[in-house]
Amino acid sequence: MNPALSQFGVGMSRLSGVRAIMKDIVETLRSGAGREFINLSAGNPVILPEVEQLWRDCTMELLASAEYGEVVCRYGASQGYQPLIDAIVDEFNQRYGLQLTEKNILITPGSQSLYFYAANAFGGYTASGDLRQIVLPLSPDYTGYGGVTLTPEALIAYKPELEIDQTAHRFKYRPDFSQLQITENTGCVIFSRPCNPTGNVLSDDEVSKIATLAATQDVPVLIDSAYAPPFPALNFTDMTPTFGGNVLHCMSLSKAGLPGERIGIAIGDESLIQVLECFQTNMCIHSPRYGQAIAARAIRSGRLAEISEKKIRPFYQQKIGIVEETLDRCMPETLPWFLHRGEGAIFAWLWLKDLPVSDWEFYQQLKEVGVIVVPGSTFFPGLREDWAHKEQCLRISLTGTDQELEAAMQRLAEVANQVYHK
């Protein structure tokens, strides 16, 4: 069949961002004819034994409990599974001194769905025909934001300031508050902290400035905290999560070991939660309850926060150390390469300034030496202006073994040297 698609159907049936690249990566691996690749493209977390055991234990507890049938064989409330909501309220009130109630929590099928709900509830065309923009205040950012809106023209991103340490070959993105505009035409603001793909962590002051700018226009700010504390706690620098007012603190349990169960969590003002809950009711009734039930046990026991801090964070922090050390040792000193400061998440972000070829061409040359990364240009959704920087970056997953990361960075350095001096 070849049915006619609606305007929304055309937009939502396209592969966006890194998903288009993943198609090429899958085809490369299939047609490799026995070649071995070091695949540093994945966003899948490494299955750590202690993390897997936690979820096995919680599953066994659920299976042995009297509530198993009620969890799996019954529909539930659109807002989420009540024991999970209660566990989140107690955990965050105790840990951060908040005064949350159950009305401040929404459980969704993954945090990606949260951004879809918000982008289309707060962004897009109003009843009077005005366009409300979805603002990404710091580009590059999560590629998935490029596909969440049914109104693509509503998405707008802002170019950052670059804080560069020439001697150390390091850099960091900062919001450019001289350019950032949050106005009466803004529907909502979204950014990740820690950031996928760069590992950037916006400072508490930067977050406060963005939230304050948005509050003056009564605009909600969604902070994508998929890598933030208390779980999975993939911050390598001190950071304080932000709550209250116009901020929606959005979490995911994917990087805490449950990507297959799709559990997103929104914490925010009751009025914002109600809008998103209604959206969810219309779309899918409620999030799957099995994952919620085992998550409630993991949070209530304290084991999830403990494993996040003592196992998950150190694992990836050691990996970024390997990337940094190997590039410092192997990259020619004369090349204009800059690694983004590794402040969190499970990726490294490399900027090859004045790269003589595009990021896509460099990605292809890396494949020739058996290394797969992700071209950086897929991580600038909503940034409409031309900027050479967009085609000079690479995202490197920290999910390889120590030996794979070291070997891959050595090969990358060799390819970079060849490309710059060809």
Contacts in CASP RR format, 6 or more apart in sequence:
PFRMAT RR
TARGET T0000
AUTHOR 0000-0000-0000
METHOD contacts of the structure
MODEL  1
MNPALSQFGVGMSRLSGVRAIMKDIVETLRSGAGREFINLSAGNPVILPE
VEQLWRDCTMELLASAEYGEVVCRYGASQGYQPLIDAIVDEFNQRYGLQL
TEKNILITPGSQSLYFYAANAFGGYTASGDLRQIVLPLSPDYTGYGGVTL
TPEALIAYKPELEIDQTAHRFKYRPDFSQLQITENTGCVIFSRPCNPTGN
VLSDDEVSKIATLAATQDVPVLIDSAYAPPFPALNFTDMTPTFGGNVLHC
MSLSKAGLPGERIGIAIGDESLIQVLECFQTNMCIHSPRYGQAIAARAIR
SGRLAEISEKKIRPFYQQKIGIVEETLDRCMPETLPWFLHRGEGAIFAWL
WLKDLPVSDWEFYQQLKEVGVIVVPGSTFFPGLREDWAHKEQCLRISLTG
TDQELEAAMQRLAEVANQVYHK
5 13 0 8 1.000
8 150 0 8 1.000
11 150 0 8 1.000
11 152 0 8 1.000
12 147 0 8 1.000
12 150 0 8 1.000
15 23 0 8 1.000
16 143 0 8 1.000
16 144 0 8 1.000
16 146 0 8 1.000
16 147 0 8 1.000
16 381 0 8 1.000
17 143 0 8 1.000
17 144 0 8 1.000
17 146 0 8 1.000
17 147 0 8 1.000
17 378 0 8 1.000
17 379 0 8 1.000
17 381 0 8 1.000
18 143 0 8 1.000
18 144 0 8 1.000
18 374 0 8 1.000
18 378 0 8 1.000
18 379 0 8 1.000
18 395 0 8 1.000
19 143 0 8 1.000
20 378 0 8 1.000
21 41 0 8 1.000
21 363 0 8 1.000
21 374 0 8 1.000
21 375 0 8 1.000
21 378 0 8 1.000
22 41 0 8 1.000
25 39 0 8 1.000
25 41 0 8 1.000
25 372 0 8 1.000
28 37 0 8 1.000
28 367 0 8 1.000
28 372 0 8 1.000
29 37 0 8 1.000
29 39 0 8 1.000
29 372 0 8 1.000
35 370 0 8 1.000
36 370 0 8 1.000
37 367 0 8 1.000
37 370 0 8 1.000
37 371 0 8 1.000
37 372 0 8 1.000
38 370 0 8 1.000
38 371 0 8 1.000
38 372 0 8 1.000
38 400 0 8 1.000
38 404 0 8 1.000
38 407 0 8 1.000
38 408 0 8 1.000
38 411 0 8 1.000
39 372 0 8 1.000
39 397 0 8 1.000
40 371 0 8 1.000
40 372 0 8 1.000
40 373 0 8 1.000
40 396 0 8 1.000
40 397 0 8 1.000
40 398 0 8 1.000
40 399 0 8 1.000
40 400 0 8 1.000
40 404 0 8 1.000
40 405 0 8 1.000
40 408 0 8 1.000
41 372 0 8 1.000
41 373 0 8 1.000
41 374 0 8 1.000
41 395 0 8 1.000
41 397 0 8 1.000
42 397 0 8 1.000
42 399 0 8 1.000
43 346 0 8 1.000
43 347 0 8 1.000
43 397 0 8 1.000
43 399 0 8 1.000
44 259 0 8 1.000
44 399 0 8 1.000
45 232 0 8 1.000
45 254 0 8 1.000
45 255 0 8 1.000
45 257 0 8 1.000
45 259 0 8 1.000
45 312 0 8 1.000
45 346 0 8 1.000
45 399 0 8 1.000
46 315 0 8 1.000
46 399 0 8 1.000
46 400 0 8 1.000
47 257 0 8 1.000
48 311 0 8 1.000
48 312 0 8 1.000
48 315 0 8 1.000
50 307 0 8 1.000
50 311 0 8 1.000
51 256 0 8 1.000
51 257 0 8 1.000
51 307 0 8 1.000
51 311 0 8 1.000
51 312 0 8 1.000
52 257 0 8 1.000
54 298 0 8 1.000
54 303 0 8 1.000
54 304 0 8 1.000
54 307 0 8 1.000
55 257 0 8 1.000
55 258 0 8 1.000
55 294 0 8 1.000
55 298 0 8 1.000
58 294 0 8 1.000
58 295 0 8 1.000
58 297 0 8 1.000
58 298 0 8 1.000
59 294 0 8 1.000
61 294 0 8 1.000
61 297 0 8 1.000
62 68 0 8 1.000
62 71 0 8 1.000
62 290 0 8 1.000
62 293 0 8 1.000
62 294 0 8 1.000
62 297 0 8 1.000
67 293 0 8 1.000
71 81 0 8 1.000
71 289 0 8 1.000
71 290 0 8 1.000
71 292 0 8 1.000
71 293 0 8 1.000
72 289 0 8 1.000
72 290 0 8 1.000
74 289 0 8 1.000
75 285 0 8 1.000
75 286 0 8 1.000
76 285 0 8 1.000
76 286 0 8 1.000
76 289 0 8 1.000
77 286 0 8 1.000
78 277 0 8 1.000
78 280 0 8 1.000
78 281 0 8 1.000
78 285 0 8 1.000
78 286 0 8 1.000
79 85 0 8 1.000
79 102 0 8 1.000
79 105 0 8 1.000
79 106 0 8 1.000
79 107 0 8 1.000
79 273 0 8 1.000
79 277 0 8 1.000
79 286 0 8 1.000
80 105 0 8 1.000
80 106 0 8 1.000
80 107 0 8 1.000
80 286 0 8 1.000
80 287 0 8 1.000
80 289 0 8 1.000
80 292 0 8 1.000
81 107 0 8 1.000
81 287 0 8 1.000
81 289 0 8 1.000
81 292 0 8 1.000
81 293 0 8 1.000
81 296 0 8 1.000
82 102 0 8 1.000
83 293 0 8 1.000
83 296 0 8 1.000
83 300 0 8 1.000
84 107 0 8 1.000
84 292 0 8 1.000
84 293 0 8 1.000
84 295 0 8 1.000
84 296 0 8 1.000
84 299 0 8 1.000
85 102 0 8 1.000
85 105 0 8 1.000
85 107 0 8 1.000
86 102 0 8 1.000
86 296 0 8 1.000
87 295 0 8 1.000
87 296 0 8 1.000
87 299 0 8 1.000
87 300 0 8 1.000
88 100 0 8 1.000
88 105 0 8 1.000
88 265 0 8 1.000
88 267 0 8 1.000
88 299 0 8 1.000
89 100 0 8 1.000
89 101 0 8 1.000
89 102 0 8 1.000
89 104 0 8 1.000
89 105 0 8 1.000
90 300 0 8 1.000
91 230 0 8 1.000
91 299 0 8 1.000
91 300 0 8 1.000
91 302 0 8 1.000
91 305 0 8 1.000
92 98 0 8 1.000
92 100 0 8 1.000
92 243 0 8 1.000
92 267 0 8 1.000
93 99 0 8 1.000
93 100 0 8 1.000
95 230 0 8 1.000
95 305 0 8 1.000
96 241 0 8 1.000
96 243 0 8 1.000
98 243 0 8 1.000
100 267 0 8 1.000
103 270 0 8 1.000
103 273 0 8 1.000
104 267 0 8 1.000
104 268 0 8 1.000
104 269 0 8 1.000
104 270 0 8 1.000
104 273 0 8 1.000
105 265 0 8 1.000
105 266 0 8 1.000
105 267 0 8 1.000
105 268 0 8 1.000
105 273 0 8 1.000
106 114 0 8 1.000
106 265 0 8 1.000
106 266 0 8 1.000
106 273 0 8 1.000
106 276 0 8 1.000
106 277 0 8 1.000
106 280 0 8 1.000
107 263 0 8 1.000
107 264 0 8 1.000
107 265 0 8 1.000
107 286 0 8 1.000
107 287 0 8 1.000
107 292 0 8 1.000
108 114 0 8 1.000
108 117 0 8 1.000
108 263 0 8 1.000
108 264 0 8 1.000
108 265 0 8 1.000
108 266 0 8 1.000
108 276 0 8 1.000
108 280 0 8 1.000
108 287 0 8 1.000
109 262 0 8 1.000
109 263 0 8 1.000
109 264 0 8 1.000
109 284 0 8 1.000
109 287 0 8 1.000
109 288 0 8 1.000
110 252 0 8 1.000
110 254 0 8 1.000
110 262 0 8 1.000
110 263 0 8 1.000
110 264 0 8 1.000
110 287 0 8 1.000
111 224 0 8 1.000
111 226 0 8 1.000
111 250 0 8 1.000
111 251 0 8 1.000
111 252 0 8 1.000
111 254 0 8 1.000
111 264 0 8 1.000
111 265 0 8 1.000
112 144 0 8 1.000
112 148 0 8 1.000
113 262 0 8 1.000
113 264 0 8 1.000
113 280 0 8 1.000
113 283 0 8 1.000
113 284 0 8 1.000
114 222 0 8 1.000
114 248 0 8 1.000
114 250 0 8 1.000
114 264 0 8 1.000
114 266 0 8 1.000
114 276 0 8 1.000
115 144 0 8 1.000
115 145 0 8 1.000
115 148 0 8 1.000
115 190 0 8 1.000
115 222 0 8 1.000
115 224 0 8 1.000
115 250 0 8 1.000
116 148 0 8 1.000
117 276 0 8 1.000
117 279 0 8 1.000
117 280 0 8 1.000
117 283 0 8 1.000
118 188 0 8 1.000
118 190 0 8 1.000
118 220 0 8 1.000
118 222 0 8 1.000
118 248 0 8 1.000
118 276 0 8 1.000
119 134 0 8 1.000
119 145 0 8 1.000
119 148 0 8 1.000
119 149 0 8 1.000
119 150 0 8 1.000
119 154 0 8 1.000
119 155 0 8 1.000
119 188 0 8 1.000
119 190 0 8 1.000
120 148 0 8 1.000
120 149 0 8 1.000
120 150 0 8 1.000
120 151 0 8 1.000
120 279 0 8 1.000
121 275 0 8 1.000
121 276 0 8 1.000
121 279 0 8 1.000
122 132 0 8 1.000
122 134 0 8 1.000
122 187 0 8 1.000
122 188 0 8 1.000
122 219 0 8 1.000
122 220 0 8 1.000
122 275 0 8 1.000
123 132 0 8 1.000
123 133 0 8 1.000
123 134 0 8 1.000
123 149 0 8 1.000
123 151 0 8 1.000
123 154 0 8 1.000
123 187 0 8 1.000
123 188 0 8 1.000
124 131 0 8 1.000
124 132 0 8 1.000
124 133 0 8 1.000
124 134 0 8 1.000
124 149 0 8 1.000
124 150 0 8 1.000
124 151 0 8 1.000
124 154 0 8 1.000
124 187 0 8 1.000
125 131 0 8 1.000
125 132 0 8 1.000
125 151 0 8 1.000
126 132 0 8 1.000
130 185 0 8 1.000
131 151 0 8 1.000
131 153 0 8 1.000
131 154 0 8 1.000
131 185 0 8 1.000
132 154 0 8 1.000
132 185 0 8 1.000
132 186 0 8 1.000
132 187 0 8 1.000
132 188 0 8 1.000
133 154 0 8 1.000
133 155 0 8 1.000
133 156 0 8 1.000
133 185 0 8 1.000
133 186 0 8 1.000
133 187 0 8 1.000
134 145 0 8 1.000
134 148 0 8 1.000
134 149 0 8 1.000
134 154 0 8 1.000
134 155 0 8 1.000
134 156 0 8 1.000
134 187 0 8 1.000
134 188 0 8 1.000
134 189 0 8 1.000
134 190 0 8 1.000
135 156 0 8 1.000
135 157 0 8 1.000
135 158 0 8 1.000
135 180 0 8 1.000
135 181 0 8 1.000
135 182 0 8 1.000
135 186 0 8 1.000
135 187 0 8 1.000
135 188 0 8 1.000
135 189 0 8 1.000
135 190 0 8 1.000
136 145 0 8 1.000
136 155 0 8 1.000
136 156 0 8 1.000
136 157 0 8 1.000
136 158 0 8 1.000
136 189 0 8 1.000
136 190 0 8 1.000
136 191 0 8 1.000
136 381 0 8 1.000
136 382 0 8 1.000
136 383 0 8 1.000
137 157 0 8 1.000
137 158 0 8 1.000
137 175 0 8 1.000
137 180 0 8 1.000
137 182 0 8 1.000
137 189 0 8 1.000
137 191 0 8 1.000
137 210 0 8 1.000
138 157 0 8 1.000
138 158 0 8 1.000
138 160 0 8 1.000
138 173 0 8 1.000
138 174 0 8 1.000
138 175 0 8 1.000
138 191 0 8 1.000
138 195 0 8 1.000
138 200 0 8 1.000
138 202 0 8 1.000
139 157 0 8 1.000
139 158 0 8 1.000
139 159 0 8 1.000
139 160 0 8 1.000
139 380 0 8 1.000
139 381 0 8 1.000
139 382 0 8 1.000
139 383 0 8 1.000
140 173 0 8 1.000
140 197 0 8 1.000
140 198 0 8 1.000
140 349 0 8 1.000
140 376 0 8 1.000
140 379 0 8 1.000
140 380 0 8 1.000
140 383 0 8 1.000
140 390 0 8 1.000
140 393 0 8 1.000
141 157 0 8 1.000
141 190 0 8 1.000
141 191 0 8 1.000
141 192 0 8 1.000
141 195 0 8 1.000
141 196 0 8 1.000
141 379 0 8 1.000
141 381 0 8 1.000
142 192 0 8 1.000
142 195 0 8 1.000
142 196 0 8 1.000
142 197 0 8 1.000
142 224 0 8 1.000
142 379 0 8 1.000
143 197 0 8 1.000
143 378 0 8 1.000
143 379 0 8 1.000
143 381 0 8 1.000
144 381 0 8 1.000
145 155 0 8 1.000
145 190 0 8 1.000
145 381 0 8 1.000
145 382 0 8 1.000
146 152 0 8 1.000
146 155 0 8 1.000
146 381 0 8 1.000
146 382 0 8 1.000
147 381 0 8 1.000
149 155 0 8 1.000
155 381 0 8 1.000
155 382 0 8 1.000
156 382 0 8 1.000
156 384 0 8 1.000
157 380 0 8 1.000
157 381 0 8 1.000
157 382 0 8 1.000
157 383 0 8 1.000
157 384 0 8 1.000
158 175 0 8 1.000
158 176 0 8 1.000
158 179 0 8 1.000
158 180 0 8 1.000
158 181 0 8 1.000
158 383 0 8 1.000
159 176 0 8 1.000
159 179 0 8 1.000
159 383 0 8 1.000
159 385 0 8 1.000
159 387 0 8 1.000
160 173 0 8 1.000
160 174 0 8 1.000
160 175 0 8 1.000
160 176 0 8 1.000
161 173 0 8 1.000
161 174 0 8 1.000
161 175 0 8 1.000
161 176 0 8 1.000
162 171 0 8 1.000
162 172 0 8 1.000
162 173 0 8 1.000
162 174 0 8 1.000
162 389 0 8 1.000
163 171 0 8 1.000
163 172 0 8 1.000
163 173 0 8 1.000
163 174 0 8 1.000
164 170 0 8 1.000
164 171 0 8 1.000
164 338 0 8 1.000
165 171 0 8 1.000
165 338 0 8 1.000
169 327 0 8 1.000
169 328 0 8 1.000
169 331 0 8 1.000
169 337 0 8 1.000
169 338 0 8 1.000
169 339 0 8 1.000
170 338 0 8 1.000
170 339 0 8 1.000
170 340 0 8 1.000
170 341 0 8 1.000
171 338 0 8 1.000
171 339 0 8 1.000
171 340 0 8 1.000
171 341 0 8 1.000
171 351 0 8 1.000
172 200 0 8 1.000
172 340 0 8 1.000
172 341 0 8 1.000
173 198 0 8 1.000
173 200 0 8 1.000
173 340 0 8 1.000
174 206 0 8 1.000
175 202 0 8 1.000
175 206 0 8 1.000
175 209 0 8 1.000
175 210 0 8 1.000
177 209 0 8 1.000
180 210 0 8 1.000
180 213 0 8 1.000
182 189 0 8 1.000
182 210 0 8 1.000
182 213 0 8 1.000
182 214 0 8 1.000
182 216 0 8 1.000
182 217 0 8 1.000
182 219 0 8 1.000
183 217 0 8 1.000
184 217 0 8 1.000
186 214 0 8 1.000
186 217 0 8 1.000
186 219 0 8 1.000
187 219 0 8 1.000
187 220 0 8 1.000
188 219 0 8 1.000
188 220 0 8 1.000
188 221 0 8 1.000
188 222 0 8 1.000
189 210 0 8 1.000
189 214 0 8 1.000
189 219 0 8 1.000
189 220 0 8 1.000
189 221 0 8 1.000
189 222 0 8 1.000
190 221 0 8 1.000
190 222 0 8 1.000
190 224 0 8 1.000
191 202 0 8 1.000
191 210 0 8 1.000
191 222 0 8 1.000
191 223 0 8 1.000
191 224 0 8 1.000
192 223 0 8 1.000
192 224 0 8 1.000
192 225 0 8 1.000
192 226 0 8 1.000
192 227 0 8 1.000
193 200 0 8 1.000
193 201 0 8 1.000
193 202 0 8 1.000
193 207 0 8 1.000
193 223 0 8 1.000
193 224 0 8 1.000
193 225 0 8 1.000
193 228 0 8 1.000
193 239 0 8 1.000
194 200 0 8 1.000
194 201 0 8 1.000
194 227 0 8 1.000
194 228 0 8 1.000
194 234 0 8 1.000
194 235 0 8 1.000
194 239 0 8 1.000
194 343 0 8 1.000
194 344 0 8 1.000
194 345 0 8 1.000
195 201 0 8 1.000
195 202 0 8 1.000
195 344 0 8 1.000
195 345 0 8 1.000
196 226 0 8 1.000
196 227 0 8 1.000
196 345 0 8 1.000
196 346 0 8 1.000
196 347 0 8 1.000
197 345 0 8 1.000
197 347 0 8 1.000
197 349 0 8 1.000
197 374 0 8 1.000
197 376 0 8 1.000
197 379 0 8 1.000
197 395 0 8 1.000
198 340 0 8 1.000
198 345 0 8 1.000
198 347 0 8 1.000
198 349 0 8 1.000
198 379 0 8 1.000
199 227 0 8 1.000
199 340 0 8 1.000
199 341 0 8 1.000
199 342 0 8 1.000
199 343 0 8 1.000
199 344 0 8 1.000
199 345 0 8 1.000
199 347 0 8 1.000
199 348 0 8 1.000
199 349 0 8 1.000
200 340 0 8 1.000
200 341 0 8 1.000
200 342 0 8 1.000
200 343 0 8 1.000
200 349 0 8 1.000
201 235 0 8 1.000
201 237 0 8 1.000
201 239 0 8 1.000
201 343 0 8 1.000
201 344 0 8 1.000
202 210 0 8 1.000
204 239 0 8 1.000
204 240 0 8 1.000
204 242 0 8 1.000
207 223 0 8 1.000
207 242 0 8 1.000
208 242 0 8 1.000
210 221 0 8 1.000
211 221 0 8 1.000
211 242 0 8 1.000
211 245 0 8 1.000
211 246 0 8 1.000
211 247 0 8 1.000
214 220 0 8 1.000
214 221 0 8 1.000
214 246 0 8 1.000
215 245 0 8 1.000
215 246 0 8 1.000
218 246 0 8 1.000
219 246 0 8 1.000
220 246 0 8 1.000
220 247 0 8 1.000
220 248 0 8 1.000
220 272 0 8 1.000
221 246 0 8 1.000
221 247 0 8 1.000
221 248 0 8 1.000
222 248 0 8 1.000
222 250 0 8 1.000
223 241 0 8 1.000
223 242 0 8 1.000
223 247 0 8 1.000
223 248 0 8 1.000
223 249 0 8 1.000
223 250 0 8 1.000
224 250 0 8 1.000
225 241 0 8 1.000
225 249 0 8 1.000
225 250 0 8 1.000
225 251 0 8 1.000
225 252 0 8 1.000
226 232 0 8 1.000
226 250 0 8 1.000
226 251 0 8 1.000
226 252 0 8 1.000
226 254 0 8 1.000
226 255 0 8 1.000
227 234 0 8 1.000
227 235 0 8 1.000
227 255 0 8 1.000
227 344 0 8 1.000
227 345 0 8 1.000
227 346 0 8 1.000
228 234 0 8 1.000
228 235 0 8 1.000
228 239 0 8 1.000
228 241 0 8 1.000
228 251 0 8 1.000
229 235 0 8 1.000
229 239 0 8 1.000
229 241 0 8 1.000
229 308 0 8 1.000
229 309 0 8 1.000
230 305 0 8 1.000
230 308 0 8 1.000
230 309 0 8 1.000
231 251 0 8 1.000
231 253 0 8 1.000
231 256 0 8 1.000
231 299 0 8 1.000
231 304 0 8 1.000
231 305 0 8 1.000
231 308 0 8 1.000
232 253 0 8 1.000
232 255 0 8 1.000
232 256 0 8 1.000
232 257 0 8 1.000
232 308 0 8 1.000
232 312 0 8 1.000
232 313 0 8 1.000
233 305 0 8 1.000
233 308 0 8 1.000
233 309 0 8 1.000
233 312 0 8 1.000
233 313 0 8 1.000
234 255 0 8 1.000
234 308 0 8 1.000
234 312 0 8 1.000
234 313 0 8 1.000
234 316 0 8 1.000
234 344 0 8 1.000
234 345 0 8 1.000
234 346 0 8 1.000
235 313 0 8 1.000
235 343 0 8 1.000
235 344 0 8 1.000
236 313 0 8 1.000
236 316 0 8 1.000
236 317 0 8 1.000
236 320 0 8 1.000
236 342 0 8 1.000
236 343 0 8 1.000
236 344 0 8 1.000
237 343 0 8 1.000
237 344 0 8 1.000
241 249 0 8 1.000
242 249 0 8 1.000
243 249 0 8 1.000
243 267 0 8 1.000
243 268 0 8 1.000
244 268 0 8 1.000
244 269 0 8 1.000
245 268 0 8 1.000
245 269 0 8 1.000
246 269 0 8 1.000
247 268 0 8 1.000
248 266 0 8 1.000
248 267 0 8 1.000
248 268 0 8 1.000
248 269 0 8 1.000
248 272 0 8 1.000
249 266 0 8 1.000
249 267 0 8 1.000
249 268 0 8 1.000
250 264 0 8 1.000
250 265 0 8 1.000
250 266 0 8 1.000
250 267 0 8 1.000
251 264 0 8 1.000
251 265 0 8 1.000
251 266 0 8 1.000
251 267 0 8 1.000
252 263 0 8 1.000
252 264 0 8 1.000
252 265 0 8 1.000
253 261 0 8 1.000
253 263 0 8 1.000
253 264 0 8 1.000
253 265 0 8 1.000
253 295 0 8 1.000
254 260 0 8 1.000
254 262 0 8 1.000
254 263 0 8 1.000
255 312 0 8 1.000
255 346 0 8 1.000
256 304 0 8 1.000
256 308 0 8 1.000
256 312 0 8 1.000
258 291 0 8 1.000
258 294 0 8 1.000
258 295 0 8 1.000
261 288 0 8 1.000
261 290 0 8 1.000
261 291 0 8 1.000
261 294 0 8 1.000
261 295 0 8 1.000
262 287 0 8 1.000
262 288 0 8 1.000
263 287 0 8 1.000
263 291 0 8 1.000
263 292 0 8 1.000
263 295 0 8 1.000
264 287 0 8 1.000
266 272 0 8 1.000
266 273 0 8 1.000
266 276 0 8 1.000
280 286 0 8 1.000
280 287 0 8 1.000
295 304 0 8 1.000
298 304 0 8 1.000
299 305 0 8 1.000
316 344 0 8 1.000
316 345 0 8 1.000
316 346 0 8 1.000
316 398 0 8 1.000
318 402 0 8 1.000
319 346 0 8 1.000
319 398 0 8 1.000
319 399 0 8 1.000
319 400 0 8 1.000
319 402 0 8 1.000
319 405 0 8 1.000
320 342 0 8 1.000
320 344 0 8 1.000
320 348 0 8 1.000
320 398 0 8 1.000
322 402 0 8 1.000
322 405 0 8 1.000
322 406 0 8 1.000
322 409 0 8 1.000
323 339 0 8 1.000
323 348 0 8 1.000
323 396 0 8 1.000
323 398 0 8 1.000
323 405 0 8 1.000
323 409 0 8 1.000
324 339 0 8 1.000
324 342 0 8 1.000
324 348 0 8 1.000
326 405 0 8 1.000
326 406 0 8 1.000
326 409 0 8 1.000
326 410 0 8 1.000
326 413 0 8 1.000
327 337 0 8 1.000
327 339 0 8 1.000
327 350 0 8 1.000
327 409 0 8 1.000
327 412 0 8 1.000
327 413 0 8 1.000
330 409 0 8 1.000
330 410 0 8 1.000
330 413 0 8 1.000
330 414 0 8 1.000
331 337 0 8 1.000
331 413 0 8 1.000
331 416 0 8 1.000
331 417 0 8 1.000
332 413 0 8 1.000
332 416 0 8 1.000
332 417 0 8 1.000
335 352 0 8 1.000
335 416 0 8 1.000
335 417 0 8 1.000
335 420 0 8 1.000
336 352 0 8 1.000
336 353 0 8 1.000
336 354 0 8 1.000
337 350 0 8 1.000
337 351 0 8 1.000
337 352 0 8 1.000
337 353 0 8 1.000
337 416 0 8 1.000
338 350 0 8 1.000
338 351 0 8 1.000
338 353 0 8 1.000
339 348 0 8 1.000
339 349 0 8 1.000
339 350 0 8 1.000
339 351 0 8 1.000
340 348 0 8 1.000
340 349 0 8 1.000
340 350 0 8 1.000
340 351 0 8 1.000
342 348 0 8 1.000
346 397 0 8 1.000
346 398 0 8 1.000
346 399 0 8 1.000
347 395 0 8 1.000
347 396 0 8 1.000
347 397 0 8 1.000
347 398 0 8 1.000
348 395 0 8 1.000
348 396 0 8 1.000
348 398 0 8 1.000
349 393 0 8 1.000
349 394 0 8 1.000
349 395 0 8 1.000
349 396 0 8 1.000
350 393 0 8 1.000
350 394 0 8 1.000
350 396 0 8 1.000
350 412 0 8 1.000
351 389 0 8 1.000
351 392 0 8 1.000
351 393 0 8 1.000
352 362 0 8 1.000
352 392 0 8 1.000
352 393 0 8 1.000
352 394 0 8 1.000
352 416 0 8 1.000
353 392 0 8 1.000
354 392 0 8 1.000
355 362 0 8 1.000
355 391 0 8 1.000
355 392 0 8 1.000
355 419 0 8 1.000
355 420 0 8 1.000
356 419 0 8 1.000
356 420 0 8 1.000
356 422 0 8 1.000
357 365 0 8 1.000
357 419 0 8 1.000
358 375 0 8 1.000
358 377 0 8 1.000
358 391 0 8 1.000
359 375 0 8 1.000
359 376 0 8 1.000
359 377 0 8 1.000
359 390 0 8 1.000
359 391 0 8 1.000
359 392 0 8 1.000
359 393 0 8 1.000
359 394 0 8 1.000
360 375 0 8 1.000
360 377 0 8 1.000
360 391 0 8 1.000
362 375 0 8 1.000
362 394 0 8 1.000
362 415 0 8 1.000
362 416 0 8 1.000
362 419 0 8 1.000
363 372 0 8 1.000
363 373 0 8 1.000
363 374 0 8 1.000
363 375 0 8 1.000
363 394 0 8 1.000
365 415 0 8 1.000
365 418 0 8 1.000
365 419 0 8 1.000
366 372 0 8 1.000
366 373 0 8 1.000
366 411 0 8 1.000
366 412 0 8 1.000
366 415 0 8 1.000
369 411 0 8 1.000
369 414 0 8 1.000
369 415 0 8 1.000
370 411 0 8 1.000
371 408 0 8 1.000
371 411 0 8 1.000
371 412 0 8 1.000
373 394 0 8 1.000
373 395 0 8 1.000
373 396 0 8 1.000
373 397 0 8 1.000
373 408 0 8 1.000
373 412 0 8 1.000
374 394 0 8 1.000
374 395 0 8 1.000
374 396 0 8 1.000
374 397 0 8 1.000
375 391 0 8 1.000
375 393 0 8 1.000
375 394 0 8 1.000
376 390 0 8 1.000
376 391 0 8 1.000
376 393 0 8 1.000
376 394 0 8 1.000
376 395 0 8 1.000
377 390 0 8 1.000
377 391 0 8 1.000
377 393 0 8 1.000
379 393 0 8 1.000
379 395 0 8 1.000
380 387 0 8 1.000
380 390 0 8 1.000
383 390 0 8 1.000
396 408 0 8 1.000
398 405 0 8 1.000
END
